[in-house]
């Protein structure tokens, strides 16, 4: 057991001695008297051509993102959804309309078209009328928020352009909407 300890100690001392012997103990060269930095002896040589132009790199300009194109913005949501046979705005869509209202007030050069849509249930004339009521409801809400009515065009597509093609409640809910389309 003692010989094993002695062997381990000798091995550790040998490793320590080898590690210490590879360390460079030379002091760094003294700094030049004219306060110029000391060149790094291990660094590659820099080009010495006095005619080499110095390129300046400019930081990329911060291009503002149009909030209409930002998928994280409420403005990316362009549809307002309605309950079956209703034209009243759901509480969940009020923030979307408020965001579009603020955007339109801040950008007086922009105008929109609001297209009212319905699900496949109901007759053609009934759905066209319901789609128009939905589009008008969105228009009225935006006008209350300060958008001029002349900048908002409304139309009804009824059940003619469904977003979802299914014949179930999930598809019908997706099709009961008013779409905001920027011109």
PyMOL commands that set and color helices and strands:
alter all, ss='L'
color gray80, all
select helices_A, chain A and resi 2-21+74-76+91-106+124-144+149-151+169-175
alter helices_A, ss='H'
color red, helices_A
select strands_A, chain A and resi 79-81+112-117+152-158+177-182
alter strands_A, ss='S'
color yellow, strands_A
deselect
rebuild
show_as cartoon
